[in-house]
């Protein structure tokens, strides 16, 4: 490959990494912003008090 081909490939990779990092940052911020309201909504639903908060408890109660 020629030098110019490598530079074009590196430029495209840099562009794609910047786009991915931007989307990752945006979705992370949105998730952190919305998570308290989402958790309040989930906890307010009927039957929410019956859960210990763990999907896989350490003990099975035997």
PDB file of N, CA, C, O and CB in Angstrom:
ATOM      1  N   UNK A   1       0.846  -1.188   0.000  1.00  0.00           N
ATOM      2  CA  UNK A   1       0.000   0.000   0.000  1.00  0.00           C
ATOM      3  C   UNK A   1       0.890   1.250   0.000  1.00  0.00           C
ATOM      4  O   UNK A   1       2.002   1.261   0.530  1.00  0.00           O
ATOM      5  CB  UNK A   1      -0.962  -0.001   1.232  1.00  0.00           C
ATOM      6  N   UNK A   2       0.369   2.246  -0.591  1.00  0.00           N
ATOM      7  CA  UNK A   2       1.108   3.494  -0.621  1.00  0.00           C
ATOM      8  C   UNK A   2       0.845   4.298   0.648  1.00  0.00           C
ATOM      9  O   UNK A   2      -0.080   4.014   1.409  1.00  0.00           O
ATOM     10  CB  UNK A   2       0.735   4.309  -1.861  1.00  0.00           C
ATOM     11  N   UNK A   3       1.661   5.281   0.845  1.00  0.00           N
ATOM     12  CA  UNK A   3       1.551   6.146   2.028  1.00  0.00           C
ATOM     13  C   UNK A   3       0.178   6.828   2.076  1.00  0.00           C
ATOM     14  O   UNK A   3      -0.415   6.956   3.147  1.00  0.00           O
ATOM     15  CB  UNK A   3       2.677   7.213   2.026  1.00  0.00           C
ATOM     16  N   UNK A   4      -0.321   7.262   0.922  1.00  0.00           N
ATOM     17  CA  UNK A   4      -1.605   7.971   0.873  1.00  0.00           C
ATOM     18  C   UNK A   4      -2.764   7.054   1.247  1.00  0.00           C
ATOM     19  O   UNK A   4      -3.733   7.490   1.868  1.00  0.00           O
ATOM     20  CB  UNK A   4      -1.835   8.558  -0.521  1.00  0.00           C
ATOM     21  N   UNK A   5      -2.661   5.791   0.868  1.00  0.00           N
ATOM     22  CA  UNK A   5      -3.714   4.839   1.234  1.00  0.00           C
ATOM     23  C   UNK A   5      -3.787   4.667   2.746  1.00  0.00           C
ATOM     24  O   UNK A   5      -4.875   4.626   3.320  1.00  0.00           O
ATOM     25  CB  UNK A   5      -3.470   3.479   0.561  1.00  0.00           C
ATOM     26  N   UNK A   6      -2.630   4.567   3.384  1.00  0.00           N
ATOM     27  CA  UNK A   6      -2.603   4.419   4.841  1.00  0.00           C
ATOM     28  C   UNK A   6      -3.188   5.650   5.512  1.00  0.00           C
ATOM     29  O   UNK A   6      -3.928   5.534   6.489  1.00  0.00           O
ATOM     30  CB  UNK A   6      -1.168   4.177   5.336  1.00  0.00           C
ATOM     31  N   UNK A   7      -2.868   6.802   5.006  1.00  0.00           N
ATOM     32  CA  UNK A   7      -3.386   8.042   5.597  1.00  0.00           C
ATOM     33  C   UNK A   7      -4.906   8.100   5.444  1.00  0.00           C
ATOM     34  O   UNK A   7      -5.601   8.529   6.365  1.00  0.00           O
ATOM     35  CB  UNK A   7      -2.729   9.284   4.935  1.00  0.00           C
ATOM     36  N   UNK A   8      -5.420   7.680   4.310  1.00  0.00           N
ATOM     37  CA  UNK A   8      -6.879   7.659   4.116  1.00  0.00           C
ATOM     38  C   UNK A   8      -7.544   6.677   5.068  1.00  0.00           C
ATOM     39  O   UNK A   8      -8.594   6.976   5.636  1.00  0.00           O
ATOM     40  CB  UNK A   8      -7.226   7.295   2.664  1.00  0.00           C
ATOM     41  N   UNK A   9      -6.941   5.509   5.246  1.00  0.00           N
ATOM     42  CA  UNK A   9      -7.506   4.519   6.167  1.00  0.00           C
ATOM     43  C   UNK A   9      -7.483   5.038   7.601  1.00  0.00           C
ATOM     44  O   UNK A   9      -8.460   4.884   8.334  1.00  0.00           O
ATOM     45  CB  UNK A   9      -6.732   3.191   6.073  1.00  0.00           C
ATOM     46  N   UNK A  10      -6.386   5.644   7.996  1.00  0.00           N
ATOM     47  CA  UNK A  10      -6.292   6.189   9.357  1.00  0.00           C
ATOM     48  C   UNK A  10      -7.283   7.321   9.570  1.00  0.00           C
ATOM     49  O   UNK A  10      -7.856   7.447  10.652  1.00  0.00           O
ATOM     50  CB  UNK A  10      -4.872   6.685   9.637  1.00  0.00           C
ATOM     51  N   UNK A  11      -7.491   8.135   8.566  1.00  0.00           N
ATOM     52  CA  UNK A  11      -8.462   9.222   8.676  1.00  0.00           C
ATOM     53  C   UNK A  11      -9.879   8.673   8.835  1.00  0.00           C
ATOM     54  O   UNK A  11     -10.670   9.202   9.616  1.00  0.00           O
ATOM     55  CB  UNK A  11      -8.383  10.138   7.444  1.00  0.00           C
ATOM     56  N   UNK A  12     -10.192   7.621   8.101  1.00  0.00           N
ATOM     57  CA  UNK A  12     -11.524   7.027   8.213  1.00  0.00           C
ATOM     58  C   UNK A  12     -11.716   6.365   9.582  1.00  0.00           C
ATOM     59  O   UNK A  12     -12.782   6.489  10.184  1.00  0.00           O
ATOM     60  CB  UNK A  12     -11.747   5.998   7.090  1.00  0.00           C
ATOM     61  N   UNK A  13     -10.709   5.678  10.064  1.00  0.00           N
ATOM     62  CA  UNK A  13     -10.797   5.059  11.391  1.00  0.00           C
ATOM     63  C   UNK A  13     -10.972   6.125  12.465  1.00  0.00           C
ATOM     64  O   UNK A  13     -11.777   5.959  13.382  1.00  0.00           O
ATOM     65  CB  UNK A  13      -9.539   4.211  11.681  1.00  0.00           C
ATOM     66  N   UNK A  14     -10.224   7.215  12.356  1.00  0.00           N
ATOM     67  CA  UNK A  14     -10.353   8.299  13.326  1.00  0.00           C
ATOM     68  C   UNK A  14     -11.767   8.873  13.311  1.00  0.00           C
ATOM     69  O   UNK A  14     -12.348   9.124  14.367  1.00  0.00           O
ATOM     70  CB  UNK A  14      -9.328   9.405  13.036  1.00  0.00           C
ATOM     71  N   UNK A  15     -12.317   9.078  12.128  1.00  0.00           N
ATOM     72  CA  UNK A  15     -13.676   9.609  11.990  1.00  0.00           C
ATOM     73  C   UNK A  15     -14.694   8.667  12.645  1.00  0.00           C
ATOM     74  O   UNK A  15     -15.574   9.107  13.385  1.00  0.00           O
ATOM     75  CB  UNK A  15     -14.025   9.821  10.497  1.00  0.00           C
ATOM     76  N   UNK A  16     -14.562   7.385  12.366  1.00  0.00           N
ATOM     77  CA  UNK A  16     -15.505   6.411  12.932  1.00  0.00           C
ATOM     78  C   UNK A  16     -15.373   6.310  14.457  1.00  0.00           C
ATOM     79  O   UNK A  16     -16.375   6.178  15.159  1.00  0.00           O
ATOM     80  CB  UNK A  16     -15.280   5.031  12.298  1.00  0.00           C
ATOM     81  N   UNK A  17     -14.148   6.372  14.963  1.00  0.00           N
ATOM     82  CA  UNK A  17     -13.960   6.324  16.413  1.00  0.00           C
ATOM     83  C   UNK A  17     -14.555   7.551  17.097  1.00  0.00           C
ATOM     84  O   UNK A  17     -15.120   7.444  18.186  1.00  0.00           O
ATOM     85  CB  UNK A  17     -12.475   6.212  16.748  1.00  0.00           C
ATOM     86  N   UNK A  18     -14.433   8.699  16.472  1.00  0.00           N
ATOM     87  CA  UNK A  18     -15.022   9.913  17.043  1.00  0.00           C
ATOM     88  C   UNK A  18     -16.540   9.806  17.064  1.00  0.00           C
ATOM     89  O   UNK A  18     -17.172  10.209  18.040  1.00  0.00           O
ATOM     90  CB  UNK A  18     -14.586  11.158  16.246  1.00  0.00           C
ATOM     91  N   UNK A  19     -17.131   9.274  16.009  1.00  0.00           N
ATOM     92  CA  UNK A  19     -18.587   9.100  15.962  1.00  0.00           C
ATOM     93  C   UNK A  19     -19.045   8.118  17.038  1.00  0.00           C
ATOM     94  O   UNK A  19     -20.016   8.380  17.748  1.00  0.00           O
ATOM     95  CB  UNK A  19     -19.030   8.606  14.569  1.00  0.00           C
ATOM     96  N   UNK A  20     -18.353   7.000  17.157  1.00  0.00           N
ATOM     97  CA  UNK A  20     -18.723   5.991  18.160  1.00  0.00           C
ATOM     98  C   UNK A  20     -18.567   6.551  19.572  1.00  0.00           C
ATOM     99  O   UNK A  20     -19.431   6.336  20.422  1.00  0.00           O
ATOM    100  CB  UNK A  20     -17.861   4.718  17.994  1.00  0.00           C
ATOM    101  N   UNK A  21     -17.483   7.259  19.826  1.00  0.00           N
ATOM    102  CA  UNK A  21     -17.275   7.854  21.154  1.00  0.00           C
ATOM    103  C   UNK A  21     -18.356   8.879  21.466  1.00  0.00           C
ATOM    104  O   UNK A  21     -18.805   8.978  22.608  1.00  0.00           O
ATOM    105  CB  UNK A  21     -15.888   8.512  21.240  1.00  0.00           C
ATOM    106  N   UNK A  22     -18.774   9.636  20.469  1.00  0.00           N
ATOM    107  CA  UNK A  22     -19.846  10.611  20.671  1.00  0.00           C
ATOM    108  C   UNK A  22     -21.162   9.942  21.015  1.00  0.00           C
ATOM    109  O   UNK A  22     -21.852  10.367  21.942  1.00  0.00           O
ATOM    110  CB  UNK A  22     -20.017  11.466  19.435  1.00  0.00           C
ATOM    111  N   UNK A  23     -21.520   8.896  20.274  1.00  0.00           N
ATOM    112  CA  UNK A  23     -22.759   8.170  20.575  1.00  0.00           C
ATOM    113  C   UNK A  23     -22.693   7.492  21.939  1.00  0.00           C
ATOM    114  O   UNK A  23     -23.672   7.494  22.685  1.00  0.00           O
ATOM    115  CB  UNK A  23     -23.040   7.127  19.491  1.00  0.00           C
ATOM    116  N   UNK A  24     -21.551   6.920  22.261  1.00  0.00           N
ATOM    117  CA  UNK A  24     -21.393   6.273  23.563  1.00  0.00           C
ATOM    118  C   UNK A  24     -21.580   7.289  24.683  1.00  0.00           C
ATOM    119  O   UNK A  24     -22.283   7.021  25.657  1.00  0.00           O
ATOM    120  CB  UNK A  24     -20.009   5.601  23.675  1.00  0.00           C
ATOM    121  N   UNK A  25     -20.956   8.447  24.545  1.00  0.00           N
ATOM    122  CA  UNK A  25     -21.075   9.490  25.568  1.00  0.00           C
ATOM    123  C   UNK A  25     -22.513   9.986  25.679  1.00  0.00           C
ATOM    124  O   UNK A  25     -23.021  10.181  26.783  1.00  0.00           O
ATOM    125  CB  UNK A  25     -20.135  10.663  25.251  1.00  0.00           C
ATOM    126  N   UNK A  26     -23.166  10.191  24.543  1.00  0.00           N
ATOM    127  CA  UNK A  26     -24.547  10.683  24.561  1.00  0.00           C
ATOM    128  C   UNK A  26     -25.492   9.681  25.224  1.00  0.00           C
ATOM    129  O   UNK A  26     -26.333  10.066  26.035  1.00  0.00           O
ATOM    130  CB  UNK A  26     -25.021  10.982  23.135  1.00  0.00           C
ATOM    131  N   UNK A  27     -25.357   8.393  24.880  1.00  0.00           N
ATOM    132  CA  UNK A  27     -26.246   7.397  25.482  1.00  0.00           C
ATOM    133  C   UNK A  27     -25.928   7.176  26.953  1.00  0.00           C
ATOM    134  O   UNK A  27     -26.830   6.903  27.745  1.00  0.00           O
ATOM    135  CB  UNK A  27     -26.147   6.077  24.729  1.00  0.00           C
ATOM    136  N   UNK A  28     -24.659   7.291  27.329  1.00  0.00           N
ATOM    137  CA  UNK A  28     -24.305   7.177  28.739  1.00  0.00           C
ATOM    138  C   UNK A  28     -24.928   8.305  29.541  1.00  0.00           C
ATOM    139  O   UNK A  28     -25.487   8.070  30.613  1.00  0.00           O
ATOM    140  CB  UNK A  28     -22.786   7.179  28.916  1.00  0.00           C
ATOM    141  N   UNK A  29     -24.838   9.527  29.036  1.00  0.00           N
ATOM    142  CA  UNK A  29     -25.427  10.678  29.735  1.00  0.00           C
ATOM    143  C   UNK A  29     -26.948  10.536  29.824  1.00  0.00           C
ATOM    144  O   UNK A  29     -27.537  10.811  30.869  1.00  0.00           O
ATOM    145  CB  UNK A  29     -25.056  11.998  29.014  1.00  0.00           C
ATOM    146  N   UNK A  30     -27.579  10.111  28.738  1.00  0.00           N
ATOM    147  CA  UNK A  30     -29.029   9.928  28.748  1.00  0.00           C
ATOM    148  C   UNK A  30     -29.430   8.844  29.746  1.00  0.00           C
ATOM    149  O   UNK A  30     -30.409   9.003  30.476  1.00  0.00           O
ATOM    150  CB  UNK A  30     -29.536   9.570  27.342  1.00  0.00           C
ATOM    151  N   UNK A  31     -28.691   7.764  29.779  1.00  0.00           N
ATOM    152  CA  UNK A  31     -28.999   6.688  30.725  1.00  0.00           C
ATOM    153  C   UNK A  31     -28.839   7.114  32.172  1.00  0.00           C
ATOM    154  O   UNK A  31     -29.673   6.786  33.016  1.00  0.00           O
ATOM    155  CB  UNK A  31     -28.119   5.498  30.455  1.00  0.00           C
ATOM    156  N   UNK A  32     -27.780   7.836  32.459  1.00  0.00           N
ATOM    157  CA  UNK A  32     -27.580   8.313  33.823  1.00  0.00           C
ATOM    158  C   UNK A  32     -28.622   9.345  34.219  1.00  0.00           C
ATOM    159  O   UNK A  32     -29.006   9.421  35.386  1.00  0.00           O
ATOM    160  CB  UNK A  32     -26.192   8.901  33.975  1.00  0.00           C
ATOM    161  N   UNK A  33     -29.084  10.139  33.263  1.00  0.00           N
ATOM    162  CA  UNK A  33     -30.107  11.141  33.541  1.00  0.00           C
ATOM    163  C   UNK A  33     -31.462  10.486  33.801  1.00  0.00           C
ATOM    164  O   UNK A  33     -32.201  10.915  34.688  1.00  0.00           O
ATOM    165  CB  UNK A  33     -30.214  12.130  32.376  1.00  0.00           C
ATOM    166  N   UNK A  34     -31.788   9.454  33.035  1.00  0.00           N
ATOM    167  CA  UNK A  34     -33.103   8.826  33.127  1.00  0.00           C
ATOM    168  C   UNK A  34     -33.191   7.709  34.161  1.00  0.00           C
ATOM    169  O   UNK A  34     -34.296   7.320  34.538  1.00  0.00           O
ATOM    170  CB  UNK A  34     -33.484   8.286  31.798  1.00  0.00           C
ATOM    171  N   UNK A  35     -32.070   7.185  34.627  1.00  0.00           N
ATOM    172  CA  UNK A  35     -32.116   6.016  35.510  1.00  0.00           C
ATOM    173  C   UNK A  35     -32.837   6.264  36.836  1.00  0.00           C
ATOM    174  O   UNK A  35     -33.573   5.374  37.262  1.00  0.00           O
ATOM    175  CB  UNK A  35     -30.722   5.554  35.793  1.00  0.00           C
ATOM    176  N   UNK A  36     -32.685   7.413  37.529  1.00  0.00           N
ATOM    177  CA  UNK A  36     -33.438   7.580  38.780  1.00  0.00           C
ATOM    178  C   UNK A  36     -34.952   7.537  38.561  1.00  0.00           C
ATOM    179  O   UNK A  36     -35.665   6.906  39.341  1.00  0.00           O
ATOM    180  CB  UNK A  36     -33.058   8.898  39.444  1.00  0.00           C
ATOM    181  N   UNK A  37     -35.449   8.193  37.519  1.00  0.00           N
ATOM    182  CA  UNK A  37     -36.881   8.177  37.248  1.00  0.00           C
ATOM    183  C   UNK A  37     -37.347   6.770  36.874  1.00  0.00           C
ATOM    184  O   UNK A  37     -38.427   6.343  37.281  1.00  0.00           O
ATOM    185  CB  UNK A  37     -37.224   9.167  36.125  1.00  0.00           C
ATOM    186  N   UNK A  38     -36.548   6.065  36.116  1.00  0.00           N
ATOM    187  CA  UNK A  38     -36.904   4.701  35.731  1.00  0.00           C
ATOM    188  C   UNK A  38     -36.941   3.776  36.946  1.00  0.00           C
ATOM    189  O   UNK A  38     -37.845   2.949  37.064  1.00  0.00           O
ATOM    190  CB  UNK A  38     -35.913   4.166  34.693  1.00  0.00           C
ATOM    191  N   UNK A  39     -35.982   3.905  37.837  1.00  0.00           N
ATOM    192  CA  UNK A  39     -35.980   3.074  39.046  1.00  0.00           C
ATOM    193  C   UNK A  39     -37.169   3.405  39.946  1.00  0.00           C
ATOM    194  O   UNK A  39     -37.772   2.501  40.526  1.00  0.00           O
ATOM    195  CB  UNK A  39     -34.669   3.263  39.821  1.00  0.00           C
ATOM    196  N   UNK A  40     -37.517   4.704  40.070  1.00  0.00           N
ATOM    197  CA  UNK A  40     -38.703   5.071  40.857  1.00  0.00           C
ATOM    198  C   UNK A  40     -39.952   4.458  40.253  1.00  0.00           C
ATOM    199  O   UNK A  40     -40.812   3.968  40.985  1.00  0.00           O
ATOM    200  CB  UNK A  40     -38.854   6.600  40.939  1.00  0.00           C
ATOM    201  N   UNK A  41     -40.070   4.475  38.935  1.00  0.00           N
ATOM    202  CA  UNK A  41     -41.229   3.894  38.266  1.00  0.00           C
ATOM    203  C   UNK A  41     -41.296   2.385  38.515  1.00  0.00           C
ATOM    204  O   UNK A  41     -42.365   1.858  38.822  1.00  0.00           O
ATOM    205  CB  UNK A  41     -41.180   4.185  36.756  1.00  0.00           C
ATOM    206  N   UNK A  42     -40.183   1.699  38.386  1.00  0.00           N
ATOM    207  CA  UNK A  42     -40.169   0.254  38.585  1.00  0.00           C
ATOM    208  C   UNK A  42     -40.519  -0.095  40.026  1.00  0.00           C
ATOM    209  O   UNK A  42     -41.264  -1.044  40.273  1.00  0.00           O
ATOM    210  CB  UNK A  42     -38.799  -0.324  38.218  1.00  0.00           C
ATOM    211  N   UNK A  43     -39.986   0.667  40.976  1.00  0.00           N
ATOM    212  CA  UNK A  43     -40.265   0.384  42.386  1.00  0.00           C
ATOM    213  C   UNK A  43     -41.702   0.697  42.772  1.00  0.00           C
ATOM    214  O   UNK A  43     -42.205   0.142  43.749  1.00  0.00           O
ATOM    215  CB  UNK A  43     -39.324   1.171  43.265  1.00  0.00           C
ATOM    216  N   UNK A  44     -42.376   1.573  42.032  1.00  0.00           N
ATOM    217  CA  UNK A  44     -43.753   1.943  42.370  1.00  0.00           C
ATOM    218  C   UNK A  44     -44.772   0.938  41.828  1.00  0.00           C
ATOM    219  O   UNK A  44     -45.949   1.021  42.178  1.00  0.00           O
ATOM    220  CB  UNK A  44     -44.065   3.332  41.831  1.00  0.00           C
ATOM    221  N   UNK A  45     -44.360   0.013  41.001  1.00  0.00           N
ATOM    222  CA  UNK A  45     -45.275  -0.958  40.415  1.00  0.00           C
ATOM    223  C   UNK A  45     -45.667  -2.007  41.454  1.00  0.00           C
ATOM    224  O   UNK A  45     -44.880  -2.325  42.346  1.00  0.00           O
ATOM    225  CB  UNK A  45     -44.637  -1.631  39.183  1.00  0.00           C
ATOM    226  N   UNK A  46     -46.894  -2.547  41.339  1.00  0.00           N
ATOM    227  CA  UNK A  46     -47.329  -3.580  42.289  1.00  0.00           C
ATOM    228  C   UNK A  46     -46.398  -4.790  42.249  1.00  0.00           C
ATOM    229  O   UNK A  46     -45.981  -5.239  41.181  1.00  0.00           O
ATOM    230  CB  UNK A  46     -48.774  -4.018  41.981  1.00  0.00           C
ATOM    231  N   UNK A  47     -46.086  -5.297  43.421  1.00  0.00           N
ATOM    232  CA  UNK A  47     -45.228  -6.457  43.528  1.00  0.00           C
ATOM    233  C   UNK A  47     -43.758  -6.118  43.583  1.00  0.00           C
ATOM    234  O   UNK A  47     -42.926  -7.021  43.673  1.00  0.00           O
ATOM    235  CB  UNK A  47     -45.478  -7.362  42.397  1.00  0.00           C
ATOM    236  N   UNK A  48     -43.416  -4.859  43.532  1.00  0.00           N
ATOM    237  CA  UNK A  48     -42.010  -4.483  43.550  1.00  0.00           C
ATOM    238  C   UNK A  48     -41.387  -4.726  44.924  1.00  0.00           C
ATOM    239  O   UNK A  48     -40.178  -4.941  45.012  1.00  0.00           O
ATOM    240  CB  UNK A  48     -41.851  -3.019  43.154  1.00  0.00           C
ATOM    241  N   UNK A  49     -42.168  -4.699  45.981  1.00  0.00           N
ATOM    242  CA  UNK A  49     -41.637  -4.892  47.323  1.00  0.00           C
ATOM    243  C   UNK A  49     -41.279  -6.326  47.634  1.00  0.00           C
ATOM    244  O   UNK A  49     -40.570  -6.584  48.607  1.00  0.00           O
ATOM    245  CB  UNK A  49     -42.616  -4.410  48.320  1.00  0.00           C
ATOM    246  N   UNK A  50     -41.743  -7.258  46.842  1.00  0.00           N
ATOM    247  CA  UNK A  50     -41.472  -8.672  47.100  1.00  0.00           C
ATOM    248  C   UNK A  50     -40.080  -9.096  46.673  1.00  0.00           C
ATOM    249  O   UNK A  50     -39.606 -10.159  47.072  1.00  0.00           O
ATOM    250  CB  UNK A  50     -42.485  -9.523  46.397  1.00  0.00           C
ATOM    251  N   UNK A  51     -39.428  -8.287  45.877  1.00  0.00           N
ATOM    252  CA  UNK A  51     -38.112  -8.650  45.362  1.00  0.00           C
ATOM    253  C   UNK A  51     -37.030  -8.180  46.326  1.00  0.00           C
ATOM    254  O   UNK A  51     -37.150  -7.118  46.937  1.00  0.00           O
ATOM    255  CB  UNK A  51     -37.887  -8.046  43.958  1.00  0.00           C
ATOM    256  N   UNK A  52     -35.987  -8.967  46.455  1.00  0.00           N
ATOM    257  CA  UNK A  52     -34.872  -8.575  47.300  1.00  0.00           C
ATOM    258  C   UNK A  52     -33.902  -7.671  46.550  1.00  0.00           C
ATOM    259  O   UNK A  52     -32.957  -7.143  47.137  1.00  0.00           O
ATOM    260  CB  UNK A  52     -34.148  -9.806  47.820  1.00  0.00           C
ATOM    261  N   UNK A  53     -34.136  -7.495  45.257  1.00  0.00           N
ATOM    262  CA  UNK A  53     -33.245  -6.675  44.456  1.00  0.00           C
ATOM    263  C   UNK A  53     -32.154  -7.464  43.785  1.00  0.00           C
ATOM    264  O   UNK A  53     -31.398  -6.921  42.979  1.00  0.00           O
ATOM    265  CB  UNK A  53     -32.641  -5.622  45.294  1.00  0.00           C
ATOM    266  N   UNK A  54     -32.059  -8.739  44.105  1.00  0.00           N
ATOM    267  CA  UNK A  54     -31.035  -9.588  43.491  1.00  0.00           C
ATOM    268  C   UNK A  54     -31.720 -10.582  42.561  1.00  0.00           C
ATOM    269  O   UNK A  54     -32.691 -11.230  42.950  1.00  0.00           O
ATOM    270  CB  UNK A  54     -30.188 -10.333  44.577  1.00  0.00           C
ATOM    271  N   UNK A  55     -31.229 -10.701  41.359  1.00  0.00           N
ATOM    272  CA  UNK A  55     -31.801 -11.651  40.415  1.00  0.00           C
ATOM    273  C   UNK A  55     -31.360 -13.065  40.740  1.00  0.00           C
ATOM    274  O   UNK A  55     -32.124 -14.014  40.566  1.00  0.00           O
ATOM    275  CB  UNK A  55     -31.408 -11.291  38.987  1.00  0.00           C
ATOM    276  N   UNK A  56     -30.139 -13.207  41.209  1.00  0.00           N
ATOM    277  CA  UNK A  56     -29.599 -14.514  41.545  1.00  0.00           C
ATOM    278  C   UNK A  56     -29.118 -14.470  43.006  1.00  0.00           C
ATOM    279  O   UNK A  56     -27.966 -14.131  43.278  1.00  0.00           O
ATOM    280  CB  UNK A  56     -28.431 -14.913  40.566  1.00  0.00           C
ATOM    281  N   UNK A  57     -30.001 -14.813  43.926  1.00  0.00           N
ATOM    282  CA  UNK A  57     -29.587 -14.751  45.336  1.00  0.00           C
ATOM    283  C   UNK A  57     -28.458 -15.728  45.632  1.00  0.00           C
ATOM    284  O   UNK A  57     -28.314 -16.756  44.970  1.00  0.00           O
ATOM    285  CB  UNK A  57     -30.776 -15.043  46.254  1.00  0.00           C
ATOM    286  N   UNK A  58     -27.658 -15.386  46.643  1.00  0.00           N
ATOM    287  CA  UNK A  58     -26.542 -16.225  46.999  1.00  0.00           C
ATOM    288  C   UNK A  58     -27.012 -17.529  47.627  1.00  0.00           C
ATOM    289  O   UNK A  58     -26.378 -18.569  47.450  1.00  0.00           O
ATOM    290  CB  UNK A  58     -25.617 -15.491  47.940  1.00  0.00           C
ATOM    291  N   UNK A  59     -28.104 -17.479  48.348  1.00  0.00           N
ATOM    292  CA  UNK A  59     -28.663 -18.691  48.957  1.00  0.00           C
ATOM    293  C   UNK A  59     -30.028 -18.960  48.369  1.00  0.00           C
ATOM    294  O   UNK A  59     -30.746 -18.031  47.998  1.00  0.00           O
ATOM    295  CB  UNK A  59     -28.752 -18.558  50.498  1.00  0.00           C
ATOM    296  N   UNK A  60     -30.389 -20.230  48.283  1.00  0.00           N
ATOM    297  CA  UNK A  60     -31.696 -20.595  47.738  1.00  0.00           C
ATOM    298  C   UNK A  60     -32.707 -20.835  48.837  1.00  0.00           C
ATOM    299  O   UNK A  60     -33.861 -21.142  48.537  1.00  0.00           O
ATOM    300  CB  UNK A  60     -31.582 -21.832  46.866  1.00  0.00           C
ATOM    301  N   UNK A  61     -32.330 -20.709  50.083  1.00  0.00           N
ATOM    302  CA  UNK A  61     -33.260 -20.885  51.191  1.00  0.00           C
ATOM    303  C   UNK A  61     -33.346 -22.308  51.699  1.00  0.00           C
ATOM    304  O   UNK A  61     -34.253 -22.622  52.470  1.00  0.00           O
ATOM    305  CB  UNK A  61     -34.608 -20.436  50.783  1.00  0.00           C
ATOM    306  N   UNK A  62     -32.464 -23.153  51.309  1.00  0.00           N
ATOM    307  CA  UNK A  62     -32.498 -24.538  51.788  1.00  0.00           C
ATOM    308  C   UNK A  62     -31.835 -24.681  53.113  1.00  0.00           C
ATOM    309  O   UNK A  62     -31.776 -25.783  53.659  1.00  0.00           O
ATOM    310  CB  UNK A  62     -31.847 -25.458  50.806  1.00  0.00           C
TER     311      UNK A  62
END
